[in-house]
Amino acid sequence: MTDKKLNCNFCGKGRDQVDKLIAGPNVYICNECISISYEILVDDTHLLPEDTSVIPTPREIHNYLNEYVTGQEETKEILSTSAYNHYKRINHISNNDVTIEKSNVLMIGPTGSGKTLIAKTLAKKLNVPFAIADATTLTEAGYVGDDVEAVLERLLAVADYDIERAQKGIIFIDEIDKKSRKSESSTTTRDVSGEGVQQAMLRLIEGTVTKIKLGTKKLTDEYVEFDTSNTLFIVGGAFVGIEDFITKRLKNKTGVGFTGNVISKDQSDRILKILQPSDVVKYGLIPELVGRLPIITTLDTLSEDQLVEIMSKMKNSVIDQVKELMIYNEIELEFSNTYYIDVAKRASSTGMGARAVKSIVENSLFYLMYNAPELQEDNVIKVIFDKYPSRIEKPMAVYANGESKRIEDYRFFRSNTLDTAK
């Protein structure tokens, strides 16, 4: 009888109202309060400023990147080392006159090769704030669009307005090649779409103190000083056609026509590996900006095998995501290796790399997701994709009673991406 009157000292619930009531010295706590307390502690720990005195080694960072990014080994090694050195530099207390300068990174590679994913995963491993900006939306101050400083506002917001933590974050600026100037000759006019934005980025990337508005969190005109000296900038772009500048440079050294060294197709595929800063300048980035991006790394076009690996082995792949979506309807998804190969072939033909994989996978699942509630009511517990679905290849539904049959009315919402077999 006495036990029945025991209550949780935190929420007041009785023993008969909870699953567990744990006793301490003259105090009791229920399992529900323990769960809530744990969640609060986890959330608070995540929001604490990162202790940058504990830095993962380059190998540890690389191994973490391998869980999410396939291929691009050289780039992953370079980024791992660069990030390690950057945060080691922040903690470095020099007893002499040596000042270690910041080394920002320029990543060059085709669309869908993993530039954004590598940068985002790097920040996740280091547990630092991360903000992405598309260079095509950036303009000089005074023009319609985002000022360059808006990127810092975004990073500050991600850091929950913790200025100390935000200043040690990572900013990824993509599609910088879209801001290349039209020619190497200097211009005296302001170029809102190209050189002007590059000029505006210089001081931020190198390291400067600028005033940033606190944003909508506080409805005031309050500003805070943001020092970018310890902010790591990773700048990326596809730089389509930059191989022509590399080839021209090589021909100027070796001769032209039949008297020079002819670059084979195999060499052409690897020509980005011998890219030099001067090639980037000729492409259209101003020398001052290239000089502030001393570490240059290039990414390869993903092969079909690597696209298969992205779906079947990498963490948080689009396959993992669609499976998680269907768990909500208590339906398990199963994909064969043939399905992965079919998707990889389609994605490879688009020239969009991993970006195309997500679209192609989701296009094959629209019907299933649209009808998921009805399939759940019909006791479907699993859907098997033994091939990429087509007009003659339908996925298999497995029912709770063990029965399985093809979903004969399976159809597609975007026929232009599908197998046209009849």
PAGUDO-602245 format. One record per residue (C-alpha): residue number from 1; residue in three letters; x, y, z. Coordinates in Angstrom, 3 decimals. Example, Ala and Ser with C-alpha at 12.3 -4.5 7.8 and 13.67 -1.06 7.14 Angstrom:
! residues 2
  resi  resn        c1        c2        c3
     1   ALA    12.300    -4.500     7.800
     2   SER    13.670    -1.060     7.140
//
This chain:
! residues 422
  resi  resn        c1        c2        c3
     1   MET     0.000     0.000     0.000
     2   THR     2.829     2.364     0.868
     3   ASP     4.479     1.805    -2.534
     4   LYS     1.340     2.991    -4.283
     5   LYS     1.769     6.456    -2.787
     6   LEU     5.299     6.992    -4.088
     7   ASN     5.575     9.887    -6.538
     8   CYS     8.247    11.288    -8.860
     9   ASN     9.795    14.295    -7.137
    10   PHE    10.173    16.054   -10.525
    11   CYS     6.833    15.680   -12.314
    12   GLY     4.663    14.457    -9.411
    13   LYS     3.340    11.370   -11.241
    14   GLY     2.554     8.347    -9.110
    15   ARG     4.248     4.981    -9.368
    16   ASP     1.229     3.509   -11.097
    17   GLN     1.323     6.232   -13.797
    18   VAL     4.829     5.524   -15.118
    19   ASP     6.805     2.487   -16.262
    20   LYS     9.662     2.895   -13.800
    21   LEU    10.205     4.873   -10.607
    22   ILE    13.831     4.938    -9.532
    23   ALA    14.648     5.539    -5.882
    24   GLY    17.495     7.653    -4.531
    25   PRO    18.293     8.936    -1.024
    26   ASN    14.810    10.113     0.023
    27   VAL    14.032    11.098    -3.594
    28   TYR    12.395     9.451    -6.614
    29   ILE    12.562    10.053   -10.372
    30   CYS    10.478     8.401   -13.105
    31   ASN    11.683     7.047   -16.452
    32   GLU     9.918     9.855   -18.350
    33   CYS    11.815    12.596   -16.498
    34   ILE    15.075    10.734   -17.088
    35   SER    14.388    10.645   -20.853
    36   ILE    13.540    14.345   -20.968
    37   SER    16.637    15.233   -18.937
    38   TYR    18.811    13.202   -21.266
    39   GLU    17.438    15.009   -24.339
    40   ILE    18.072    18.390   -22.717
    41   LEU    21.652    17.433   -21.903
    42   VAL    22.290    16.201   -25.449
    43   ASP    20.854    19.381   -26.987
    44   ASP    22.835    21.637   -24.661
    45   THR    26.044    19.740   -25.336
    46   HIS    25.515    20.172   -29.082
    47   LEU    25.110    23.925   -28.667
    48   LEU    28.210    24.392   -26.555
    49   PRO    31.119    26.123   -28.304
    50   GLU    33.447    23.576   -29.816
    51   ASP    36.608    22.890   -27.828
    52   THR    39.046    23.345   -30.670
    53   SER    41.910    22.225   -28.467
    54   VAL    40.769    18.682   -29.243
    55   ILE    41.220    18.360   -33.006
    56   PRO    40.655    15.111   -34.930
    57   THR    43.778    13.991   -36.774
    58   PRO    43.842    14.184   -40.587
    59   ARG    43.443    10.413   -40.745
    60   GLU    40.434    10.492   -38.414
    61   ILE    38.803    13.219   -40.506
    62   HIS    39.569    11.293   -43.710
    63   ASN    38.080     8.080   -42.323
    64   TYR    34.906     9.962   -41.409
    65   LEU    34.650    11.470   -44.882
    66   ASN    34.979     7.957   -46.333
    67   GLU    31.704     6.997   -44.647
    68   TYR    29.769     9.603   -46.632
    69   VAL    31.819    10.348   -49.769
    70   THR    33.011     7.804   -52.317
    71   GLY    36.143     8.313   -54.400
    72   GLN    37.911    11.703   -54.487
    73   GLU    40.686    10.331   -52.264
    74   GLU    43.168    13.100   -52.994
    75   THR    40.625    15.823   -52.258
    76   LYS    39.573    14.157   -49.003
    77   GLU    43.196    13.919   -47.879
    78   ILE    43.873    17.550   -48.781
    79   LEU    40.720    18.818   -47.032
    80   SER    41.406    16.684   -43.955
    81   THR    44.921    18.049   -43.664
    82   SER    43.871    21.634   -44.382
    83   ALA    41.125    21.566   -41.739
    84   TYR    43.475    19.991   -39.199
    85   ASN    46.112    22.653   -39.830
    86   HIS    43.521    25.436   -39.743
    87   TYR    42.210    24.578   -36.284
    88   LYS    45.688    23.744   -35.031
    89   ARG    46.685    27.236   -36.182
    90   ILE    43.828    28.768   -34.162
    91   ASN    45.142    27.124   -30.984
    92   HIS    48.798    27.782   -31.742
    93   ILE    50.534    30.078   -29.281
    94   SER    53.794    31.203   -30.806
    95   ASN    56.757    32.225   -28.695
    96   ASN    58.454    33.907   -31.627
    97   ASP    57.573    36.294   -34.434
    98   VAL    56.185    33.601   -36.756
    99   THR    52.561    34.216   -37.763
   100   ILE    50.794    31.316   -39.449
   101   GLU    48.537    32.610   -42.211
   102   LYS    45.167    31.122   -43.023
   103   SER    45.001    28.684   -45.952
   104   ASN    41.607    28.689   -47.615
   105   VAL    40.680    26.084   -50.222
   106   LEU    39.533    26.142   -53.861
   107   MET    37.752    22.971   -55.052
   108   ILE    37.315    22.451   -58.774
   109   GLY    35.219    19.623   -60.146
   110   PRO    32.196    18.762   -62.293
   111   THR    28.610    19.071   -61.086
   112   GLY    27.611    16.215   -58.818
   113   SER    31.169    15.179   -57.932
   114   GLY    30.720    15.834   -54.204
   115   LYS    32.096    19.326   -53.517
   116   THR    29.240    20.441   -51.265
   117   LEU    28.956    17.069   -49.543
   118   ILE    32.658    16.982   -48.668
   119   ALA    32.559    20.484   -47.172
   120   LYS    29.348    19.803   -45.241
   121   THR    30.617    16.463   -43.898
   122   LEU    33.922    18.054   -42.896
   123   ALA    32.095    20.634   -40.768
   124   LYS    29.964    17.900   -39.232
   125   LYS    33.026    15.934   -38.150
   126   LEU    34.653    19.032   -36.650
   127   ASN    31.347    20.058   -34.999
   128   VAL    31.650    23.645   -36.193
   129   PRO    28.955    25.885   -37.732
   130   PHE    28.646    25.538   -41.497
   131   ALA    27.028    27.868   -44.011
   132   ILE    26.600    27.502   -47.769
   133   ALA    26.354    30.382   -50.211
   134   ASP    25.784    30.283   -53.938
   135   ALA    28.079    32.794   -55.615
   136   THR    25.461    33.411   -58.307
   137   THR    23.219    35.110   -55.710
   138   LEU    25.965    37.360   -54.351
   139   THR    26.321    40.972   -55.457
   140   GLU    28.302    44.007   -54.469
   141   ALA    26.818    46.205   -51.756
   142   GLY    24.206    48.511   -53.213
   143   TYR    22.850    46.051   -55.783
   144   VAL    19.774    43.835   -55.620
   145   GLY    20.748    40.466   -54.183
   146   ASP    22.721    39.187   -51.199
   147   ASP    25.685    41.238   -50.072
   148   VAL    28.810    39.195   -49.516
   149   GLU    28.470    39.916   -45.781
   150   ALA    25.106    38.096   -45.815
   151   VAL    27.070    34.849   -45.768
   152   LEU    28.434    35.774   -42.352
   153   GLU    24.923    36.516   -41.112
   154   ARG    23.924    33.020   -42.214
   155   LEU    26.850    31.452   -40.358
   156   LEU    26.025    33.448   -37.229
   157   ALA    22.423    32.234   -37.368
   158   VAL    23.567    28.602   -37.713
   159   ALA    25.736    29.114   -34.608
   160   ASP    22.636    30.283   -32.706
   161   TYR    24.177    33.772   -32.590
   162   ASP    27.186    32.577   -30.598
   163   ILE    29.751    34.922   -32.134
   164   GLU    32.804    33.059   -30.787
   165   ARG    31.633    29.778   -32.248
   166   ALA    30.543    31.340   -35.538
   167   GLN    33.947    32.930   -36.102
   168   LYS    35.532    29.447   -36.049
   169   GLY    33.053    28.000   -38.532
   170   ILE    33.327    26.950   -42.170
   171   ILE    31.806    28.812   -45.122
   172   PHE    31.376    27.075   -48.473
   173   ILE    30.854    29.353   -51.480
   174   ASP    29.805    27.344   -54.523
   175   GLU    29.727    28.211   -58.227
   176   ILE    32.440    30.832   -57.942
   177   ASP    33.257    30.164   -61.602
   178   LYS    29.934    31.828   -62.498
   179   LYS    31.467    35.073   -61.192
   180   SER    34.496    34.900   -63.478
   181   ARG    35.215    38.103   -65.388
   182   LYS    34.886    38.113   -69.124
   183   SER    38.544    38.770   -69.817
   184   GLU    41.883    39.129   -68.073
   185   SER    42.028    42.843   -68.849
   186   SER    41.128    45.035   -65.920
   187   THR    38.020    47.162   -66.038
   188   THR    37.298    50.536   -64.545
   189   THR    33.548    49.929   -64.336
   190   ARG    31.824    48.061   -61.565
   191   ASP    30.867    44.548   -62.616
   192   VAL    27.939    43.431   -60.498
   193   SER    27.956    39.941   -61.960
   194   GLY    31.650    39.121   -61.772
   195   GLU    34.785    40.943   -60.777
   196   GLY    33.014    43.279   -58.350
   197   VAL    31.811    40.330   -56.258
   198   GLN    35.281    38.799   -56.310
   199   GLN    36.716    42.058   -55.040
   200   ALA    34.122    42.210   -52.280
   201   MET    35.045    38.680   -51.171
   202   LEU    38.763    39.422   -50.826
   203   ARG    38.847    40.988   -47.401
   204   LEU    36.411    38.483   -45.882
   205   ILE    38.361    35.490   -47.115
   206   GLU    41.709    36.887   -46.051
   207   GLY    40.480    37.874   -42.607
   208   THR    38.856    41.097   -41.474
   209   VAL    36.499    42.504   -38.870
   210   THR    33.120    43.552   -40.183
   211   LYS    29.847    44.531   -38.568
   212   ILE    27.037    42.009   -38.950
   213   LYS    23.409    42.589   -38.063
   214   LEU    22.063    40.165   -35.492
   215   GLY    19.157    39.392   -37.780
   216   THR    15.558    38.492   -36.964
   217   LYS    16.359    36.770   -33.685
   218   LYS    16.463    40.184   -32.036
   219   LEU    14.131    42.735   -33.555
   220   THR    16.606    45.584   -33.186
   221   ASP    19.249    47.309   -35.234
   222   GLU    21.942    45.769   -33.066
   223   TYR    25.179    44.819   -34.802
   224   VAL    28.059    42.605   -33.745
   225   GLU    31.670    42.615   -34.908
   226   PHE    32.546    39.457   -36.848
   227   ASP    36.231    38.565   -37.275
   228   THR    36.834    36.203   -40.211
   229   SER    40.500    35.608   -39.371
   230   ASN    39.666    32.152   -38.001
   231   THR    36.857    31.321   -40.435
   232   LEU    37.761    28.643   -42.976
   233   PHE    36.550    29.447   -46.498
   234   ILE    36.112    26.642   -49.032
   235   VAL    35.292    27.933   -52.498
   236   GLY    34.066    25.618   -55.239
   237   GLY    33.062    25.592   -58.865
   238   ALA    32.756    23.377   -61.939
   239   PHE    34.954    25.629   -64.105
   240   VAL    33.619    24.063   -67.289
   241   GLY    36.192    24.355   -70.079
   242   ILE    39.177    25.147   -67.880
   243   GLU    40.914    22.152   -69.466
   244   ASP    41.322    24.300   -72.589
   245   PHE    43.508    26.751   -70.676
   246   ILE    45.636    23.912   -69.286
   247   THR    46.023    22.401   -72.756
   248   LYS    46.991    25.756   -74.220
   249   ARG    49.618    26.247   -71.522
   250   LEU    51.090    22.812   -72.198
   251   LYS    51.167    23.388   -75.950
   252   ASN    52.945    26.697   -75.491
   253   LYS    55.681    24.814   -73.677
   254   THR    55.933    21.814   -75.966
   255   GLY    55.038    23.256   -79.355
   256   VAL    51.888    23.047   -81.428
   257   GLY    50.575    20.967   -84.266
   258   PHE    52.382    17.833   -85.370
   259   THR    55.685    19.096   -83.980
   260   GLY    54.432    19.171   -80.401
   261   ASN    53.333    16.557   -77.923
   262   VAL    49.785    15.489   -78.648
   263   ILE    47.630    15.093   -75.533
   264   SER    45.873    11.727   -75.605
   265   LYS    42.293    11.207   -74.482
   266   ASP    43.525     9.413   -71.389
   267   GLN    45.721    12.389   -70.515
   268   SER    42.829    14.730   -71.174
   269   ASP    40.720    12.873   -68.583
   270   ARG    43.388    13.567   -65.969
   271   ILE    44.406    17.009   -67.135
   272   LEU    42.818    18.759   -64.156
   273   LYS    45.424    17.117   -61.941
   274   ILE    48.078    19.427   -63.412
   275   LEU    46.005    22.574   -63.021
   276   GLN    47.928    25.623   -61.822
   277   PRO    46.738    28.899   -60.256
   278   SER    47.574    30.721   -63.516
   279   ASP    44.975    28.590   -65.328
   280   VAL    42.321    29.713   -62.848
   281   VAL    43.322    33.348   -63.394
   282   LYS    43.064    32.952   -67.156
   283   TYR    39.638    31.401   -66.680
   284   GLY    38.447    34.596   -64.995
   285   LEU    39.172    34.704   -61.272
   286   ILE    41.164    37.751   -60.266
   287   PRO    44.769    37.057   -59.133
   288   GLU    44.118    38.562   -55.690
   289   LEU    41.309    36.067   -54.999
   290   VAL    43.286    33.094   -56.282
   291   GLY    46.154    34.184   -54.045
   292   ARG    43.871    33.978   -51.022
   293   LEU    42.915    30.401   -51.969
   294   PRO    46.373    28.826   -51.840
   295   ILE    45.160    25.234   -51.588
   296   ILE    43.662    24.004   -54.858
   297   THR    42.198    20.536   -55.254
   298   THR    40.323    18.943   -58.136
   299   LEU    37.587    16.325   -58.167
   300   ASP    36.985    13.599   -60.747
   301   THR    33.784    12.776   -62.569
   302   LEU    32.137     9.909   -60.691
   303   SER    32.103     6.572   -62.496
   304   GLU    29.059     4.303   -62.679
   305   ASP    30.632     1.982   -60.091
   306   GLN    31.079     4.917   -57.730
   307   LEU    27.473     5.987   -58.234
   308   VAL    26.420     2.455   -57.276
   309   GLU    28.620     2.700   -54.178
   310   ILE    26.994     6.007   -53.222
   311   MET    23.591     4.301   -53.124
   312   SER    24.624     0.987   -51.579
   313   LYS    27.428     1.821   -49.124
   314   MET    27.568     5.508   -48.206
   315   LYS    25.848     6.768   -45.061
   316   ASN    22.772     8.972   -45.428
   317   SER    22.423     8.098   -49.111
   318   VAL    19.228     8.820   -51.010
   319   ILE    18.377     5.115   -50.576
   320   ASP    18.671     5.445   -46.785
   321   GLN    16.437     8.500   -46.936
   322   VAL    13.628     6.956   -49.004
   323   LYS    13.721     3.842   -46.829
   324   GLU    13.304     6.029   -43.767
   325   LEU    10.360     7.825   -45.362
   326   MET     8.557     4.549   -46.006
   327   ILE     9.120     3.292   -42.462
   328   TYR     6.539     5.902   -41.471
   329   ASN     3.995     3.763   -43.367
   330   GLU     5.510     0.561   -41.947
   331   ILE     6.683    -0.508   -45.388
   332   GLU    10.202    -1.806   -45.909
   333   LEU    11.990    -1.104   -49.189
   334   GLU    14.441    -3.535   -50.734
   335   PHE    16.630    -2.683   -53.742
   336   SER    18.707    -5.117   -55.775
   337   ASN    22.158    -4.416   -57.150
   338   THR    20.590    -4.447   -60.623
   339   TYR    18.414    -1.503   -59.572
   340   TYR    21.524     0.395   -58.439
   341   ILE    23.280    -0.326   -61.731
   342   ASP    20.245     0.838   -63.732
   343   VAL    20.111     4.114   -61.771
   344   ALA    23.873     4.635   -62.136
   345   LYS    23.689     4.237   -65.927
   346   ARG    20.875     6.761   -66.171
   347   ALA    22.655     9.211   -63.871
   348   SER    25.941     8.856   -65.734
   349   SER    24.273     9.648   -69.056
   350   THR    22.964    12.974   -67.710
   351   GLY    26.432    14.294   -66.846
   352   MET    25.075    15.481   -63.485
   353   GLY    26.801    12.864   -61.363
   354   ALA    25.419    12.207   -57.886
   355   ARG    22.870    15.017   -58.246
   356   ALA    21.052    12.982   -60.887
   357   VAL    20.947     9.879   -58.666
   358   LYS    18.554    11.498   -56.193
   359   SER    16.186    12.640   -58.935
   360   ILE    16.172     9.286   -60.719
   361   VAL    15.613     7.281   -57.518
   362   GLU    12.781     9.521   -56.358
   363   ASN    11.145     9.469   -59.797
   364   SER    10.914     5.687   -59.530
   365   LEU     9.174     5.954   -56.145
   366   PHE     6.579     8.688   -56.630
   367   TYR     3.759     6.207   -57.267
   368   LEU     4.743     4.145   -54.253
   369   MET     4.915     7.151   -51.939
   370   TYR     1.648     8.563   -53.253
   371   ASN    -0.133     5.263   -52.555
   372   ALA     1.744     4.404   -49.351
   373   PRO    -1.237     4.922   -46.983
   374   GLU    -3.472     2.672   -49.113
   375   LEU    -0.760     0.023   -49.446
   376   GLN    -0.351     0.091   -45.673
   377   GLU    -4.101    -0.482   -45.255
   378   ASP    -3.804    -3.442   -47.640
   379   ASN    -1.169    -4.927   -45.287
   380   VAL     1.785    -4.473   -47.641
   381   ILE     4.905    -4.747   -45.449
   382   LYS     7.635    -4.694   -48.087
   383   VAL     8.212    -3.565   -51.677
   384   ILE    11.067    -5.127   -53.632
   385   PHE    12.733    -3.388   -56.583
   386   ASP    14.661    -6.154   -58.356
   387   LYS    15.224    -3.809   -61.335
   388   TYR    14.589    -0.165   -62.110
   389   PRO    10.827    -0.131   -62.804
   390   SER     9.583     0.178   -66.348
   391   ARG     6.384    -0.531   -68.221
   392   ILE     7.172    -4.247   -68.136
   393   GLU     9.248    -4.406   -64.942
   394   LYS     7.039    -3.770   -61.929
   395   PRO     8.158    -3.829   -58.290
   396   MET     7.047    -6.684   -56.036
   397   ALA     4.723    -6.142   -53.064
   398   VAL     5.013    -8.473   -50.073
   399   TYR     2.000    -8.786   -47.761
   400   ALA     1.782    -9.548   -44.058
   401   ASN     0.319   -13.005   -44.776
   402   GLY     3.409   -13.950   -46.792
   403   GLU     1.838   -13.469   -50.199
   404   SER     3.805   -11.522   -52.834
   405   LYS     2.787   -10.168   -56.229
   406   ARG     3.764    -7.526   -58.780
   407   ILE     2.159    -4.106   -58.519
   408   GLU     0.648    -4.244   -61.993
   409   ASP    -0.815    -0.737   -61.935
   410   TYR     2.537     0.803   -60.985
   411   ARG     2.977     3.927   -63.071
   412   PHE     5.301     6.898   -63.386
   413   PHE     4.766    10.603   -62.865
   414   ARG     7.642    11.735   -65.084
   415   SER     7.898     9.531   -68.156
   416   ASN    10.890    11.383   -69.625
   417   THR    13.185     9.763   -67.039
   418   LEU    11.913     6.238   -67.488
   419   ASP    12.667     3.165   -69.462
   420   THR    10.584     3.334   -72.653
   421   ALA    10.420    -0.436   -73.007
   422   LYS     6.915    -1.672   -73.825
//
